[in-house]
């Protein structure tokens, strides 16, 4: 199982599209003992996959060190990279996946995340590559300021082996998703899919564009749940020891699934029975996309339909572009090894 482990509720950045912290609603740092955490994991999971999360997890590096010294697991981290120097190299070496928050070229990234954040991201990328960490992943937030083709292409070019993104449609006021997607995003997806196909034809390898790998994974097997696993295969452990279905829902009552003080697996938080996903032909490819959005519908029903429309168009464009090579590509070793429960990527933007 995947455990997104909060090291802190705070973040040291204030990105344009994210508050970044929950300092007033959950404890700033873990208040439970490592004995409690270790006993819980020993009782419920023989092969835990732990990804450090926040806030910014490297605001509490001593907790990361203590956990990694004590608990046998596959490890990853989601970080903005600004504090990467606080964790000794021997701990970086133990990570299977390092997800670095970066949105594209330097000027664009820094206009959203803060001056100097791009350089820090590239510093950490170079360290991760030098250490031979299997999955160095750029983790993008994408909205109507983004140029998906420019931004993804840039991050692949500078050395990220994998690039993943999420559409910023959760915590922000509703914006013109359909208009932007029609003008910019979907044409950019088409160009990325063409590059993906051409690279495969030229080299036999698949570019590490994570959503495309996710679609190929689903082409053969289909998603039986939201791809990130939230509420069934993946949970978040909050700083007070409570367990939630989703890391961005530390306070939502529907997401509460248990605590680490109970010697049993967290309860399953189901995809809502009234979700239109159950009747949708695209469920195989998106798995409902996002449990949080299915419950919260922050943009209302109309906004929810807009998000679904963009998701469906993205699937269609990718499959139409790669066409006759779907069977070949979906059997590629890169697709076989891709597992959102190991690298904590949600697969579907």
C-alpha positions as CSV (number, residue, x, y, z in Angstrom):
1,X,0.0,0.0,0.0
2,X,1.0,3.6,-0.4
3,X,1.3,5.8,2.7
4,X,1.7,9.5,2.2
5,X,3.3,10.5,5.4
6,X,3.0,14.1,6.6
7,X,6.2,15.3,8.2
8,X,4.8,18.8,8.7
9,X,1.7,20.8,8.0
10,X,3.7,23.9,7.0
11,X,5.3,25.0,3.7
12,X,8.1,27.5,3.2
13,X,6.6,28.7,-0.2
14,X,3.4,30.5,-1.2
15,X,2.8,29.4,-4.7
16,X,0.1,31.3,-6.7
17,X,-2.3,28.4,-6.8
18,X,-1.8,26.8,-3.4
19,X,-2.0,27.9,0.2
20,X,0.6,25.2,1.0
21,X,-0.1,24.7,4.7
22,X,-2.6,23.6,7.2
23,X,-1.0,25.1,10.3
24,X,-4.2,26.1,12.0
25,X,-6.1,22.8,11.6
26,X,-3.6,20.0,12.2
27,X,-0.5,19.9,14.4
28,X,2.6,21.4,12.7
29,X,4.7,18.3,13.2
30,X,3.8,14.6,14.1
31,X,2.6,14.2,17.7
32,X,2.5,10.4,17.6
33,X,5.4,8.2,18.5
34,X,7.4,6.2,16.0
35,X,6.5,3.1,18.1
36,X,2.8,3.8,17.2
37,X,3.6,4.3,13.5
38,X,5.8,1.2,13.3
39,X,3.3,-1.0,15.1
40,X,0.5,0.1,12.9
41,X,2.4,-0.6,9.7
42,X,3.6,-3.9,10.9
43,X,0.0,-4.9,11.6
44,X,-1.5,-3.8,8.3
45,X,1.1,-3.8,5.5
46,X,3.9,-6.3,4.7
47,X,5.4,-4.1,2.0
48,X,4.7,-0.5,2.8
49,X,5.5,2.2,0.3
50,X,6.1,5.5,2.2
51,X,6.2,8.9,0.5
52,X,7.1,11.9,2.6
53,X,4.6,14.7,2.2
54,X,3.6,18.1,3.6
55,X,3.5,21.1,3.6
56,X,7.1,20.9,2.6
57,X,8.5,17.6,4.1
58,X,12.1,18.8,4.3
59,X,11.0,21.4,6.9
60,X,11.3,18.4,9.3
61,X,14.3,16.4,8.1
62,X,15.0,14.8,11.4
63,X,11.6,13.0,11.3
64,X,12.4,11.7,7.8
65,X,15.8,10.4,9.1
66,X,14.2,8.7,12.1
67,X,11.5,7.0,10.0
68,X,14.0,5.8,7.4
69,X,16.4,4.5,10.0
70,X,13.7,2.5,11.7
71,X,11.1,1.3,9.2
72,X,11.7,-1.1,6.3
73,X,9.9,0.3,3.3
74,X,10.1,1.6,-0.3
75,X,10.6,5.3,0.0
76,X,9.8,8.4,-1.9
77,X,9.3,12.1,-1.3
78,X,7.4,15.0,-2.8
79,X,9.3,18.2,-2.3
80,X,9.8,21.8,-3.6
81,X,13.6,21.1,-3.5
82,X,14.4,24.4,-1.7
83,X,15.7,22.6,1.4
84,X,17.2,19.5,-0.2
85,X,20.6,20.2,1.4
86,X,19.1,19.4,4.8
87,X,18.8,15.7,4.1
88,X,22.2,13.8,3.9
89,X,23.0,12.0,0.6
90,X,22.8,8.6,2.2
91,X,19.1,9.1,2.7
92,X,18.5,10.4,-0.8
93,X,20.2,7.2,-2.0
94,X,17.4,5.2,-0.4
95,X,14.6,6.8,-2.4
96,X,12.8,5.0,-5.2
97,X,11.0,8.1,-6.4
98,X,11.8,11.8,-5.9
99,X,9.0,14.1,-7.1
100,X,10.2,17.7,-7.5
101,X,7.7,20.5,-7.8
102,X,8.5,22.6,-10.9
103,X,6.2,24.0,-13.5
104,X,8.4,24.6,-16.6
105,X,11.1,27.0,-17.8
106,X,12.8,29.2,-15.2
107,X,11.0,32.5,-15.8
108,X,7.6,30.9,-15.9
109,X,8.2,28.6,-12.9
110,X,9.6,31.4,-10.7
111,X,6.7,33.7,-11.5
112,X,4.4,31.1,-9.8
113,X,6.6,29.4,-7.2
114,X,9.0,32.2,-6.3
115,X,12.4,33.6,-7.4
116,X,15.2,31.0,-7.3
117,X,12.9,27.9,-7.0
118,X,13.7,26.7,-10.5
119,X,17.5,26.7,-9.7
120,X,16.8,24.7,-6.6
121,X,14.7,22.2,-8.5
122,X,17.5,21.7,-11.0
123,X,20.1,21.3,-8.3
124,X,18.1,18.5,-6.7
125,X,17.5,16.9,-10.1
126,X,21.2,16.8,-10.7
127,X,21.8,15.2,-7.3
128,X,19.1,12.6,-7.9
129,X,20.5,11.7,-11.3
130,X,24.0,11.4,-9.9
131,X,22.8,9.1,-7.1
132,X,21.0,6.9,-9.7
133,X,17.6,7.2,-8.1
134,X,15.2,5.2,-10.4
135,X,12.4,7.7,-10.8
136,X,13.2,11.5,-10.8
137,X,9.8,13.0,-11.5
138,X,8.8,16.6,-12.3
139,X,5.5,17.3,-10.6
140,X,3.7,20.2,-12.3
141,X,0.7,22.3,-11.4
142,X,-1.1,23.3,-14.6
143,X,-3.6,26.0,-15.2
144,X,-4.5,28.7,-17.7
145,X,-1.0,30.3,-17.4
146,X,0.6,27.1,-18.6
147,X,1.7,26.0,-22.0
148,X,1.6,22.3,-21.6
149,X,3.7,21.5,-24.7
150,X,6.4,24.1,-23.8
151,X,6.5,23.2,-20.2
152,X,6.6,19.4,-20.4
153,X,9.1,19.5,-23.3
154,X,11.4,21.7,-21.4
155,X,11.4,19.5,-18.3
156,X,12.1,16.4,-20.3
157,X,14.9,18.3,-22.1
158,X,16.7,19.4,-18.9
159,X,16.9,15.8,-17.6
160,X,13.7,14.8,-15.8
161,X,13.1,11.1,-16.7
162,X,9.4,11.5,-16.0
163,X,7.0,14.4,-16.0
164,X,3.6,14.4,-14.3
165,X,1.1,17.1,-13.9
166,X,-2.2,17.9,-12.2
167,X,-4.8,20.4,-13.5
168,X,-5.4,23.2,-10.9
169,X,-9.1,22.7,-10.5
170,X,-9.4,21.8,-6.8
171,X,-8.8,24.8,-4.5
172,X,-8.9,27.7,-6.8
173,X,-11.9,29.8,-8.0
174,X,-13.4,28.5,-11.2
175,X,-11.6,29.7,-14.4
176,X,-12.3,29.1,-18.1
177,X,-11.1,25.6,-18.4
178,X,-12.9,24.7,-21.6
179,X,-11.7,27.9,-23.4
180,X,-8.1,27.4,-22.4
181,X,-8.2,23.7,-23.1
182,X,-9.5,24.3,-26.6
183,X,-7.0,27.1,-27.4
184,X,-3.9,25.8,-25.7
185,X,-4.0,22.6,-23.6
186,X,-5.5,20.1,-26.0
187,X,-3.5,21.2,-29.0
188,X,-0.4,20.9,-26.7
189,X,-1.5,17.4,-25.7
190,X,-1.7,16.5,-29.4
191,X,1.9,17.7,-30.0
192,X,3.1,15.8,-27.0
193,X,1.4,12.7,-28.2
194,X,3.0,13.1,-31.6
195,X,6.4,13.5,-30.0
196,X,5.7,10.4,-27.9
197,X,4.9,8.4,-31.0
198,X,7.9,9.7,-33.0
199,X,10.3,9.0,-30.2
200,X,9.0,5.4,-29.9
201,X,9.3,4.9,-33.7
202,X,12.8,6.2,-33.7
203,X,14.2,4.6,-30.5
204,X,11.8,1.9,-29.4
205,X,11.6,3.7,-26.0
206,X,8.7,5.6,-24.4
207,X,9.1,9.2,-23.2
208,X,8.4,9.5,-19.5
209,X,5.2,11.5,-19.9
210,X,3.4,10.0,-17.0
211,X,-0.3,10.5,-18.1
212,X,0.5,8.8,-21.3
213,X,2.1,5.8,-19.5
214,X,-1.1,5.7,-17.3
215,X,-3.4,5.6,-20.4
216,X,-1.3,2.8,-21.8
217,X,-1.5,0.9,-18.5
218,X,-5.2,1.3,-18.5
219,X,-5.6,0.2,-22.2
220,X,-4.8,-3.4,-21.2
221,X,-6.0,-3.7,-17.7
222,X,-8.2,-0.7,-16.9
223,X,-8.4,1.2,-13.6
224,X,-10.7,-0.4,-11.1
225,X,-10.4,2.6,-8.8
226,X,-9.0,6.1,-9.0
227,X,-5.5,5.5,-10.2
228,X,-3.8,7.1,-7.2
229,X,-5.5,4.5,-5.0
230,X,-7.0,7.1,-2.6
231,X,-9.3,5.5,-0.1
232,X,-8.5,1.9,-0.9
233,X,-4.9,1.3,-1.9
234,X,-3.4,4.6,-0.7
235,X,-3.9,6.7,2.4
236,X,-2.4,9.7,4.1
237,X,-1.1,9.7,7.7
238,X,-1.7,13.2,9.2
239,X,0.5,14.7,11.9
240,X,-2.0,13.8,14.6
241,X,-1.9,10.1,13.7
242,X,-5.3,10.2,11.9
243,X,-5.6,8.5,8.5
244,X,-7.4,10.1,5.5
245,X,-8.2,8.8,2.1
246,X,-6.4,11.8,0.4
247,X,-3.5,13.9,1.3
248,X,-5.3,17.2,0.4
249,X,-8.2,16.3,2.6
250,X,-6.8,16.4,6.1
251,X,-9.9,17.9,7.6
252,X,-12.8,16.6,5.4
253,X,-15.0,14.2,7.4
254,X,-15.8,12.0,4.4
255,X,-12.1,11.3,4.0
256,X,-11.5,10.0,7.6
257,X,-10.5,6.3,7.4
258,X,-9.0,5.5,10.8
259,X,-5.9,6.2,12.9
260,X,-2.5,4.6,13.5
261,X,-3.6,3.7,17.0
262,X,-5.9,1.0,15.6
263,X,-4.3,-2.3,14.6
264,X,-6.4,-2.7,11.4
265,X,-6.4,-1.5,7.9
266,X,-8.1,1.8,7.3
267,X,-11.7,1.6,6.0
268,X,-12.4,2.0,2.3
269,X,-13.7,5.4,1.3
270,X,-15.8,4.5,-1.7
271,X,-16.2,6.3,-5.0
272,X,-19.6,8.1,-4.4
273,X,-22.5,5.9,-5.5
274,X,-24.1,8.8,-7.4
275,X,-20.9,9.6,-9.3
276,X,-21.5,9.6,-13.1
277,X,-18.3,7.6,-13.5
278,X,-20.1,4.2,-13.0
279,X,-22.0,4.8,-16.3
280,X,-19.1,6.3,-18.2
281,X,-17.3,4.5,-21.0
282,X,-14.1,6.3,-20.0
283,X,-14.0,4.9,-16.5
284,X,-11.5,2.2,-17.7
285,X,-9.1,5.0,-18.6
286,X,-9.5,7.5,-15.8
287,X,-10.9,5.4,-12.9
288,X,-13.0,8.4,-11.8
289,X,-9.8,10.6,-12.0
290,X,-9.9,12.1,-8.5
291,X,-11.7,11.0,-5.3
292,X,-11.4,14.5,-3.8
293,X,-13.1,16.1,-6.7
294,X,-15.8,13.4,-6.8
295,X,-16.7,14.3,-3.2
296,X,-16.0,18.0,-3.1
297,X,-17.1,19.2,-6.6
298,X,-15.5,22.6,-5.7
299,X,-16.6,24.0,-9.1
300,X,-20.1,22.6,-8.8
301,X,-21.8,20.1,-11.2
302,X,-21.2,22.3,-14.3
303,X,-17.5,22.7,-13.5
304,X,-17.3,19.0,-12.8
305,X,-18.6,18.2,-16.3
306,X,-16.0,20.6,-17.7
307,X,-13.2,18.7,-16.0
308,X,-14.6,15.4,-17.3
309,X,-14.8,16.8,-20.8
310,X,-11.1,17.8,-20.8
311,X,-10.2,14.4,-19.4
312,X,-12.1,12.5,-22.1
313,X,-10.6,14.7,-24.9
314,X,-7.1,14.1,-23.5
315,X,-7.7,10.3,-23.7
316,X,-9.2,10.5,-27.2
317,X,-6.3,12.6,-28.5
318,X,-3.7,10.3,-27.1
319,X,-5.3,7.1,-28.4
320,X,-6.1,8.6,-31.8
321,X,-2.5,9.9,-32.2
322,X,-0.6,6.6,-31.3
323,X,-3.3,4.6,-33.1
324,X,-2.0,1.3,-34.5
325,X,0.9,1.2,-32.0
326,X,-1.3,0.9,-28.9
327,X,-0.8,-2.8,-28.5
328,X,3.0,-2.6,-28.9
329,X,3.3,0.4,-26.6
330,X,1.0,-1.0,-23.9
331,X,3.3,-4.1,-23.7
332,X,6.5,-2.0,-23.3
333,X,8.5,-2.7,-20.1
334,X,8.2,1.0,-19.1
335,X,4.4,0.5,-18.9
336,X,4.7,-2.7,-17.0
337,X,6.9,-1.1,-14.3
338,X,4.7,2.1,-14.0
339,X,2.8,1.9,-10.8
340,X,1.2,5.1,-9.3
341,X,1.1,3.3,-5.9
342,X,4.9,3.2,-5.9
343,X,5.8,6.6,-7.3
344,X,2.7,8.5,-6.0
345,X,1.7,10.0,-9.3
346,X,-2.1,10.2,-9.9
347,X,-1.7,9.1,-13.5
348,X,-4.6,11.1,-14.9
349,X,-4.1,14.9,-14.9
